[in-house]
Amino acid sequence: MIKLIISDLDGTLADNKGQIPEEAFTVIEDLEKKNIHFAVATGRQCATVENDFKSVLDKIYVIADNGALIKHKGKCVGVTYLEQEKAREVIEEVKRLENIEMIISCEDTAYKITKDKAFHEEVSKYYYSLSYVQDQSLIEASIIKLALYNKDGITKEFETWLREKWGEDFSITVSGRNWVDIGSLYTSKGMAVKMLKEQLIIEKENCMAFGDYFNDVSMLAEAEESYVMEHAPEEMKAYGKYSLDEGSVLKVIKERCL
């Protein structure tokens, strides 16, 4: 019997424009009536998820910034910060790179240090609370995640460079074709789901999870019923028990749980 459902957003529950299907809110309400918990696990910031799911916010768990921040009913359940001095070293080096844009995520908001219009249009759907700063020294809050973006795609060479340079200090996770996230070694979607399972006293066999990219691997491992989207990179298919067509997440939930 399923007691906890966890779903990624972009490329999974969200449509190809990044929007949440209206039907999702009805499904979440129906799940609550059957005492089935629902969690959103995403690389998006918490403020964005809270805005997108505001009509059912009291009925879901929010696992944001790839597990760095967990909230329920507006209250923080858990937060993990980066090692601040090293994170700021990364920022200084990365901002000198060509073709790489960066989002600096803190608990309540996020920052960018570029005024590039195209980049702002791309990230606005992921970051509801986003501010521009001329320099990172103006950011007083503690950093929970760095998200690096390349409009032409994250190359294997760039990923390898990041791992060789900072892999001992941070987790380096490719979270989309154009994105790679730098997080705490003690942060992942899977770690957040594990904590949630312990809190709710729910076993792996009672969990269902949906994902499509490498930042979902640890989360999928925490659920017996794991689904990987058909359009996911081929290497991802091995991490799911089932493969799922685009737009089918809600259909599966309704057929199996409602």
C-alpha positions in Angstrom: 0.0 0.0 0.0 1.4 3.4 -1.0 1.6 5.9 1.8 4.1 8.4 0.4 4.4 9.8 -3.2 7.4 11.9 -4.2 7.6 13.6 -7.6 10.2 15.7 -9.4 8.7 18.7 -11.2 10.5 19.8 -14.4 10.4 17.1 -17.0 8.2 14.9 -14.7 5.1 16.4 -13.2 5.3 19.8 -14.8 4.4 20.2 -18.5 6.9 21.1 -21.2 6.4 24.8 -20.4 7.3 24.2 -16.7 3.7 24.6 -15.6 1.9 22.4 -13.1 -1.2 20.7 -14.5 -4.4 22.0 -12.8 -5.4 18.4 -12.3 -2.5 17.9 -9.9 -4.1 20.0 -7.2 -7.3 17.9 -7.3 -5.2 14.7 -7.1 -3.3 16.0 -4.1 -6.5 16.8 -2.3 -7.8 13.3 -3.1 -4.6 11.7 -1.8 -4.9 13.5 1.5 -8.4 12.1 1.9 -6.9 8.6 1.6 -4.1 9.5 4.1 -1.4 9.4 1.4 1.3 12.0 1.7 2.6 13.9 -1.3 6.0 15.5 -1.6 7.4 17.7 -4.4 11.2 17.1 -4.7 12.8 19.6 -7.1 15.8 21.7 -7.9 13.6 24.8 -7.9 13.7 27.1 -4.9 11.1 26.8 -2.2 9.4 30.2 -2.9 8.7 29.1 -6.4 7.1 25.8 -5.3 5.1 27.5 -2.6 3.7 29.9 -5.2 3.0 27.1 -7.7 1.2 25.0 -5.2 -0.3 27.7 -3.0 -3.8 26.2 -3.2 -2.7 22.9 -1.7 0.4 24.1 0.2 -1.0 22.8 3.6 -1.3 19.3 2.0 2.2 18.7 0.7 5.8 18.5 1.7 8.3 20.7 -0.2 11.8 19.4 -0.9 13.5 22.3 -2.6 16.9 23.1 -4.0 17.6 19.4 -4.5 17.0 18.6 -0.8 18.8 21.5 0.8 15.5 22.9 2.2 12.4 21.0 3.4 9.2 22.7 4.4 5.7 21.6 5.4 2.8 24.0 6.0 5.1 27.0 5.8 7.5 25.7 8.4 11.1 24.7 7.9 11.5 21.0 8.6 15.2 20.9 7.6 17.9 23.0 6.0 21.5 22.3 5.0 24.0 25.1 4.3 27.1 25.0 2.2 30.5 25.5 3.7 30.3 29.3 3.3 34.0 30.3 2.7 34.5 27.6 0.1 31.2 28.4 -1.6 32.2 32.0 -2.0 35.5 30.8 -3.5 33.5 28.8 -6.1 31.5 31.9 -6.9 34.6 34.0 -7.5 36.1 31.5 -9.8 33.0 30.5 -11.7 31.9 34.1 -12.4 35.1 34.5 -14.5 34.2 31.6 -16.8 32.7 32.4 -20.3 29.2 31.1 -21.1 28.4 30.1 -17.5 25.7 31.9 -15.5 25.1 31.3 -11.8 22.3 31.4 -9.3 23.2 31.7 -5.6 20.4 30.2 -3.5 19.8 31.1 0.1 17.0 29.9 2.4 14.5 32.7 1.6 15.6 34.0 -1.8 18.1 33.6 -4.6 20.6 36.0 -6.3 22.1 36.5 -9.7 25.2 38.6 -10.4 24.3 39.3 -14.1 21.8 41.5 -15.8 21.6 39.3 -18.9 18.0 39.4 -20.1 17.9 36.0 -21.7 19.2 34.3 -18.6 16.7 36.1 -16.4 13.8 34.9 -18.7 15.1 31.4 -18.5 15.5 31.3 -14.7 12.4 33.2 -13.7 10.2 30.1 -14.0 12.4 28.3 -11.4 13.1 31.2 -9.1 10.0 33.2 -7.9 12.1 35.2 -5.5 15.2 36.4 -7.3 17.3 39.5 -6.9 20.3 41.0 -8.7 23.4 41.9 -6.8 26.5 43.5 -8.2 28.8 41.4 -6.0 28.4 38.4 -3.7 29.8 40.4 -0.8 26.4 42.1 -0.7 24.7 38.8 0.1 24.5 38.4 3.9 22.4 35.2 4.1 23.9 31.8 4.2 24.1 29.9 0.9 22.4 26.6 0.5 23.1 25.8 -3.2 24.8 27.1 -6.3 23.2 26.4 -9.7 25.4 26.9 -12.8 23.8 27.3 -16.2 25.1 27.0 -19.8 22.6 27.8 -22.6 24.5 25.4 -24.9 24.4 22.6 -22.4 26.5 21.2 -19.6 29.5 19.3 -21.1 31.0 16.2 -19.6 34.3 18.1 -19.6 32.9 20.9 -17.5 31.3 18.4 -15.1 34.6 16.6 -14.7 36.4 19.9 -14.1 34.0 20.8 -11.3 34.3 17.4 -9.7 38.1 17.4 -9.8 38.3 20.9 -8.3 35.5 20.8 -5.7 34.2 17.3 -5.6 35.8 16.7 -2.1 33.9 19.7 -0.7 30.6 19.6 -2.4 28.2 17.3 -4.3 28.2 18.0 -8.0 25.0 17.0 -9.7 23.8 17.5 -13.3 20.2 18.4 -12.8 19.2 19.1 -16.4 20.6 19.5 -19.9 21.7 23.1 -19.1 22.2 22.9 -15.3 24.6 21.6 -12.8 24.1 22.1 -9.1 26.7 22.5 -6.3 25.3 21.4 -3.0 26.4 20.1 0.4 27.9 16.6 0.6 25.1 16.0 3.1 22.3 17.1 0.8 20.3 15.3 -1.9 16.7 14.6 -2.8 17.3 11.0 -1.5 18.6 12.2 1.9 15.6 14.5 2.3 13.1 11.7 1.4 14.9 9.3 3.8 14.4 11.9 6.6 10.8 12.4 5.6 10.2 8.6 5.7 11.7 8.3 9.1 9.6 11.2 10.4 6.4 9.8 9.0 7.4 6.2 9.9 6.9 4.9 6.3 8.9 2.1 4.8 10.5 1.9 1.3 7.9 -0.6 0.1 5.1 2.0 0.8 6.7 4.7 -1.4 6.3 5.8 -5.0 8.7 8.2 -6.8 8.9 9.9 -10.2 11.9 11.5 -11.8 13.8 12.1 -15.0 17.3 13.3 -14.3 20.5 12.5 -12.4 19.5 14.6 -9.3 16.6 12.2 -9.0 18.7 9.0 -8.6 19.0 9.1 -4.8 15.3 9.9 -4.5 14.2 7.0 -6.7 16.4 4.6 -4.6 14.2 5.5 -1.6 11.0 4.2 -3.2 10.1 0.6 -4.1 7.8 1.8 -6.9 10.1 4.1 -8.9 9.3 5.6 -12.3 11.7 7.2 -14.7 10.3 9.3 -17.6 10.7 7.8 -21.1 12.5 11.0 -22.3 15.2 10.8 -19.6 18.8 10.2 -20.6 19.3 6.5 -21.4 21.6 6.0 -18.4 18.8 7.0 -16.1 16.5 4.1 -17.1 18.5 1.7 -14.9 17.4 3.6 -11.8 13.7 3.1 -12.2 11.5 0.0 -11.8 9.2 1.4 -14.5 9.4 3.7 -17.5 6.7 6.3 -18.0 5.5 8.4 -20.9 5.5 12.2 -20.7 2.4 13.6 -19.0 1.5 10.2 -17.3 2.5 10.9 -13.7 -1.0 11.8 -12.6 -2.5 9.0 -14.6 -0.4 6.4 -12.7 -1.2 8.0 -9.3 -4.9 7.9 -10.0 -4.8 4.3 -11.3 -2.7 2.9 -8.5 -3.6 5.0 -5.5 -7.1 6.5 -5.9 
